[in-house]
Amino acid sequence: MKTKHLLSIPLLLSGIALLGLASCNSGSIIKRATGVPYEVLVVMDTSLWKGQVGEAVRDKLQESYPALPQAEPTAAISYCEPASFNDFMRYVRNILLVDINPNAYTKVSLIADKDVWANGQQVMRLQSPSADSLLLYMQGKNNDILTYIRQLEQKRYAQYLQENHNSLLAEKTRSSLQLEICAPEEMNSSQIDSTFLWFSNNANTGRMDLIFYAFPAENADALDKSHLVAMRDSVTRLHIPGSFEGSYMTTESRFPVEYEPLPNGKQPGAVIRGLWKMQGDMMGGPFVSYAWYDAPRHRVVVAEGFVYAPETNKKLYMHRLESALLTARIL
């Protein structure tokens, strides 16, 4: 079993004590964790589950996934009382164990344990001396359980893509843009020119697209939100037409575009999330766009994923695309 304090990941946990756990003494792990991405099994006393604590946990885990046109809960929750938490239940991929005990704990603690009962599993232990303390934590801005679950699921899929990705797409982005990326194998339909790369699964249901381009920049100020959106609109207008003559893709201005800087690496970077629409057409959906300033080449490199799935939920499609974008690096 591998134990990780959540303070060691790039998140903020102000005011929360993180306590270590003793390693489990089970033998070698041979089972694979079961379940689908963002599925979370919550284990707590029935009285807590039916009361304010359970409501607070459910509300937090079911907060909306970022930047979708219709709200979709981030986590799919199932519940189990401690007495029924048997071997079958212990193979679920994400488990949240909630325990309130004034004799055992003095502060709220959140601890993550990897591969406790199965390979590929994450067990989160939320421990508190009282229900009131736990409620304050769940309602606080520094509660990062949901962010941690998102990062965890993205890391899982990114690791899968390292071994199972589209090699032709990787070759094209590498030769054209000096960009290394692992993308889903089904992104096998492409349109390529010297300045713009477009790959798609070309699916009738749940269409996913990836686009790649670069533009000149003298410094990292080009990663400004308004500049990235303006450049996006100019590129998509030129390269992504709609079904009708004169129609083209643009950023939906009636929906706020989310912006955040990327953690410092070899290149400064930023990510924007929002909605796209076809000007002059009825199509639309969510997008996520990553951009990096490549100082040696005086340019910004952009990798973007967008989804068109009007008939179904879009969370898992966006999850797959953003996980792929997280594998990208400039050579």
C-alpha positions as CSV (number, residue, x, y, z in Angstrom):
1,M,0.0,0.0,0.0
2,K,1.2,3.5,-0.8
3,T,0.1,6.4,1.4
4,K,0.1,10.0,0.3
5,H,-0.7,13.1,2.3
6,L,-2.8,15.3,0.1
7,L,-0.5,18.2,1.0
8,S,2.1,16.7,-1.3
9,I,0.0,17.2,-4.4
10,P,-0.3,20.7,-6.0
11,L,-3.3,21.7,-3.9
12,L,-3.9,23.9,-0.9
13,L,-5.0,22.4,2.4
14,S,-4.8,25.4,4.7
15,G,-5.6,24.7,8.4
16,I,-6.0,21.0,8.0
17,A,-3.8,18.5,9.8
18,L,-2.7,15.6,7.7
19,L,-1.8,12.5,9.7
20,G,0.0,9.4,8.4
21,L,-1.4,5.9,8.3
22,A,0.2,2.7,9.1
23,S,0.7,0.4,6.1
24,C,-1.8,-2.3,5.6
25,N,-0.5,-5.8,6.2
26,S,-2.3,-7.5,3.4
27,G,-0.3,-9.7,1.1
28,S,0.5,-9.0,-2.5
29,I,-2.3,-7.2,-4.4
30,I,-3.7,-9.2,-7.3
31,K,-7.2,-7.7,-7.8
32,R,-7.8,-4.8,-10.2
33,A,-10.0,-2.0,-8.8
34,T,-13.5,-2.0,-10.3
35,G,-15.8,0.8,-11.4
36,V,-15.8,3.7,-13.8
37,P,-14.0,7.1,-13.6
38,Y,-15.4,9.4,-10.9
39,E,-17.3,6.7,-9.2
40,V,-16.9,7.1,-5.4
41,L,-18.1,4.7,-2.7
42,V,-18.8,6.5,0.5
43,V,-18.5,4.5,3.8
44,M,-19.9,6.0,7.0
45,D,-22.4,5.3,9.7
46,T,-26.0,5.3,8.6
47,S,-26.9,8.0,11.1
48,L,-24.3,10.3,9.6
49,W,-25.2,9.5,6.0
50,K,-28.9,10.4,6.7
51,G,-28.0,13.6,8.5
52,Q,-26.2,16.8,7.8
53,V,-22.8,15.2,7.4
54,G,-24.0,12.9,4.6
55,E,-25.8,15.7,2.9
56,A,-22.6,17.8,3.0
57,V,-20.5,15.0,1.5
58,R,-23.1,14.4,-1.2
59,D,-23.3,18.1,-2.1
60,K,-19.5,18.4,-2.3
61,L,-19.0,15.3,-4.5
62,Q,-21.8,16.2,-6.8
63,E,-20.7,19.7,-7.5
64,S,-20.7,20.3,-11.3
65,Y,-17.8,19.3,-13.5
66,P,-16.1,22.4,-14.8
67,A,-17.3,24.3,-17.9
68,L,-20.0,22.2,-19.3
69,P,-23.1,23.6,-21.1
70,Q,-25.5,21.6,-18.7
71,A,-24.6,20.8,-15.1
72,E,-23.2,17.3,-14.6
73,P,-22.2,16.1,-11.2
74,T,-18.4,15.4,-11.0
75,A,-18.8,12.2,-8.9
76,A,-21.2,9.3,-9.1
77,I,-21.8,8.3,-5.5
78,S,-22.7,5.0,-4.0
79,Y,-23.1,4.4,-0.2
80,C,-22.2,1.5,2.1
81,E,-22.5,1.2,5.9
82,P,-19.4,0.0,7.7
83,A,-20.9,-3.4,8.6
84,S,-21.5,-4.1,4.9
85,F,-18.1,-3.0,3.7
86,N,-17.0,-6.5,2.7
87,D,-14.4,-7.8,0.3
88,F,-16.5,-7.1,-2.8
89,M,-17.0,-3.5,-1.8
90,R,-13.3,-3.1,-1.1
91,Y,-12.4,-3.4,-4.8
92,V,-14.0,-0.1,-5.8
93,R,-11.6,2.3,-7.5
94,N,-12.4,5.3,-5.3
95,I,-13.4,4.9,-1.6
96,L,-14.1,7.7,0.9
97,L,-14.1,6.4,4.5
98,V,-15.7,9.0,6.9
99,D,-15.1,8.5,10.6
100,I,-16.0,10.8,13.5
101,N,-14.4,10.0,16.8
102,P,-13.6,12.6,19.5
103,N,-11.3,10.1,21.3
104,A,-9.2,9.4,18.3
105,Y,-8.9,12.7,16.5
106,T,-8.2,16.3,17.5
107,K,-8.5,17.9,14.0
108,V,-10.0,17.2,10.6
109,S,-7.6,15.0,8.7
110,L,-7.8,13.9,5.0
111,I,-5.4,11.2,3.9
112,A,-5.1,9.4,0.6
113,D,-3.9,5.7,0.4
114,K,-3.1,4.0,-2.9
115,D,-3.7,0.3,-3.7
116,V,-5.1,-0.6,-0.3
117,W,-7.2,-3.6,-1.3
118,A,-6.8,-3.5,-5.1
119,N,-4.4,-2.3,-7.8
120,G,-5.4,1.1,-9.2
121,Q,-7.4,2.0,-6.2
122,Q,-7.5,5.2,-4.1
123,V,-8.8,5.2,-0.6
124,M,-9.5,8.6,1.1
125,R,-9.9,8.7,4.8
126,L,-11.8,11.7,6.2
127,Q,-11.4,11.8,10.0
128,S,-12.8,14.4,12.4
129,P,-13.3,14.8,16.2
130,S,-16.9,16.0,15.7
131,A,-19.7,16.4,13.2
132,D,-19.5,20.2,13.5
133,S,-15.8,20.2,12.6
134,L,-16.5,18.0,9.6
135,L,-19.3,20.2,8.4
136,L,-17.1,23.3,8.6
137,Y,-14.5,21.6,6.6
138,M,-16.9,20.4,3.9
139,Q,-18.3,23.9,3.5
140,G,-15.0,25.6,3.5
141,K,-13.2,26.9,0.4
142,N,-10.1,24.9,1.2
143,N,-11.9,21.6,0.9
144,D,-10.1,20.0,-2.0
145,I,-11.6,16.4,-2.1
146,L,-13.2,17.0,-5.5
147,T,-10.2,18.6,-7.0
148,Y,-8.1,15.7,-5.8
149,I,-10.5,13.2,-7.4
150,R,-10.4,15.0,-10.7
151,Q,-6.6,15.1,-10.7
152,L,-6.5,11.4,-9.7
153,E,-8.8,10.3,-12.6
154,Q,-6.9,12.4,-15.1
155,K,-3.6,10.9,-14.0
156,R,-5.0,7.4,-14.3
157,Y,-6.2,8.0,-17.9
158,A,-3.0,9.8,-18.8
159,Q,-1.0,6.8,-17.6
160,Y,-3.2,4.5,-19.7
161,L,-2.5,6.7,-22.8
162,Q,1.2,6.4,-22.3
163,E,0.8,2.8,-23.5
164,N,-2.3,3.1,-25.6
165,H,-2.2,6.2,-27.8
166,N,-2.4,7.3,-31.5
167,S,1.1,7.0,-32.8
168,L,0.3,8.8,-36.1
169,L,-1.1,11.8,-34.2
170,A,2.0,11.8,-32.0
171,E,4.3,11.8,-35.0
172,K,2.5,14.6,-36.7
173,T,2.4,17.0,-33.7
174,R,6.1,16.2,-33.0
175,S,7.2,16.9,-36.6
176,S,5.0,19.9,-37.2
177,L,5.0,21.7,-33.8
178,Q,7.7,19.9,-31.8
179,L,5.0,18.9,-29.4
180,E,4.9,15.5,-27.7
181,I,1.4,14.2,-26.8
182,C,-0.4,10.9,-26.1
183,A,-4.0,11.1,-27.5
184,P,-6.7,8.4,-27.6
185,E,-6.2,5.8,-30.3
186,E,-9.6,6.5,-31.9
187,M,-8.6,10.1,-32.9
188,N,-7.7,8.7,-36.4
189,S,-9.5,11.2,-38.7
190,S,-7.3,14.2,-39.5
191,Q,-6.9,17.4,-41.5
192,I,-3.4,18.8,-41.5
193,D,-1.6,21.8,-43.1
194,S,1.6,23.6,-42.3
195,T,0.1,25.7,-39.4
196,F,-2.9,23.7,-38.2
197,L,-3.5,20.1,-37.1
198,W,-7.0,18.7,-36.6
199,F,-7.8,15.2,-35.3
200,S,-11.1,13.6,-34.6
201,N,-12.8,10.3,-33.7
202,N,-15.4,11.5,-36.2
203,A,-18.1,9.7,-34.2
204,N,-21.8,10.0,-34.8
205,T,-22.3,9.9,-31.0
206,G,-19.9,11.6,-28.7
207,R,-17.6,13.3,-31.1
208,M,-14.2,14.3,-29.8
209,D,-11.8,16.6,-31.6
210,L,-8.2,17.8,-30.9
211,I,-6.6,20.8,-32.6
212,F,-3.1,22.1,-32.5
213,Y,-1.5,25.3,-33.6
214,A,1.1,28.0,-32.7
215,F,1.4,31.7,-33.0
216,P,4.3,34.2,-32.7
217,A,4.9,35.7,-29.2
218,E,7.7,37.8,-27.8
219,N,7.0,36.9,-24.1
220,A,4.7,35.1,-21.8
221,D,2.3,38.0,-21.7
222,A,0.7,36.4,-24.8
223,L,-0.8,33.9,-22.3
224,D,-3.2,36.6,-21.2
225,K,-6.8,35.3,-21.2
226,S,-8.2,37.8,-23.6
227,H,-5.4,37.3,-26.0
228,L,-5.8,33.5,-25.9
229,V,-9.5,33.7,-26.6
230,A,-8.9,36.2,-29.5
231,M,-6.3,34.0,-31.0
232,R,-8.5,31.0,-30.6
233,D,-11.4,32.7,-32.4
234,S,-9.2,33.8,-35.3
235,V,-7.8,30.3,-35.8
236,T,-11.1,28.5,-35.5
237,R,-12.9,30.9,-37.8
238,L,-10.3,30.2,-40.5
239,H,-9.9,26.5,-40.1
240,I,-13.2,25.1,-38.6
241,P,-16.2,25.7,-40.8
242,G,-19.8,24.8,-40.0
243,S,-22.3,22.9,-42.1
244,F,-23.6,26.0,-43.8
245,E,-21.7,28.4,-46.1
246,G,-20.2,31.2,-44.0
247,S,-20.6,29.4,-40.7
248,Y,-17.6,28.9,-38.4
249,M,-16.5,28.0,-34.9
250,T,-16.2,30.7,-32.3
251,T,-16.1,31.1,-28.5
252,E,-19.5,31.4,-26.9
253,S,-19.4,34.9,-25.3
254,R,-22.6,34.4,-23.2
255,F,-20.8,31.8,-21.1
256,P,-17.8,32.8,-18.9
257,V,-14.5,31.5,-20.0
258,E,-12.5,30.0,-17.1
259,Y,-8.8,30.8,-16.9
260,E,-6.0,29.5,-14.8
261,P,-2.2,29.5,-15.0
262,L,-0.5,26.1,-15.3
263,P,1.9,25.0,-12.7
264,N,5.4,26.2,-13.4
265,G,7.4,23.8,-15.6
266,K,9.9,24.2,-18.4
267,Q,7.5,26.6,-20.1
268,P,4.9,29.1,-18.6
269,G,1.4,27.9,-19.5
270,A,-2.3,28.6,-19.1
271,V,-5.5,26.8,-19.6
272,I,-8.9,28.2,-20.7
273,R,-12.2,26.4,-20.5
274,G,-15.5,27.4,-22.0
275,L,-18.2,26.8,-24.6
276,W,-17.8,26.9,-28.4
277,K,-20.6,27.5,-30.9
278,M,-20.9,27.5,-34.7
279,Q,-21.7,31.1,-35.9
280,G,-24.4,30.6,-38.4
281,D,-25.2,27.1,-37.4
282,M,-26.8,25.3,-34.5
283,M,-23.8,23.3,-33.2
284,G,-22.0,23.8,-29.9
285,G,-20.4,22.2,-26.9
286,P,-17.5,22.5,-24.4
287,F,-13.8,23.0,-25.0
288,V,-10.6,23.1,-23.0
289,S,-7.5,24.7,-24.4
290,Y,-3.9,24.5,-23.1
291,A,-1.3,27.0,-24.1
292,W,2.5,27.2,-23.4
293,Y,5.0,29.9,-24.1
294,D,8.0,28.5,-26.0
295,A,10.6,31.1,-25.3
296,P,13.4,29.6,-27.5
297,R,11.1,29.7,-30.6
298,H,9.3,32.9,-29.7
299,R,5.9,31.4,-29.9
300,V,2.8,30.1,-28.0
301,V,1.8,26.5,-28.7
302,V,-1.9,25.6,-28.2
303,A,-3.5,22.2,-27.8
304,E,-7.2,22.1,-27.5
305,G,-9.9,19.5,-27.2
306,F,-13.6,20.1,-27.8
307,V,-16.7,17.8,-27.8
308,Y,-19.9,17.7,-29.8
309,A,-22.4,15.4,-28.0
310,P,-25.9,17.0,-27.9
311,E,-27.6,13.7,-27.2
312,T,-25.7,12.7,-24.1
313,N,-23.6,13.8,-21.1
314,K,-20.2,15.3,-21.9
315,K,-18.2,14.9,-18.7
316,L,-16.3,11.7,-19.6
317,Y,-15.5,12.9,-23.1
318,M,-14.0,16.1,-21.7
319,H,-12.2,14.1,-19.1
320,R,-10.5,12.0,-21.7
321,L,-9.5,15.0,-23.8
322,E,-8.1,17.0,-20.9
323,S,-6.2,14.0,-19.6
324,A,-4.6,13.7,-23.0
325,L,-3.7,17.4,-23.0
326,L,-2.0,16.9,-19.7
327,T,0.5,14.5,-21.3
328,A,1.7,17.2,-23.7
329,R,5.1,18.8,-23.6
330,I,7.2,20.9,-25.9
331,L,10.4,19.3,-27.1
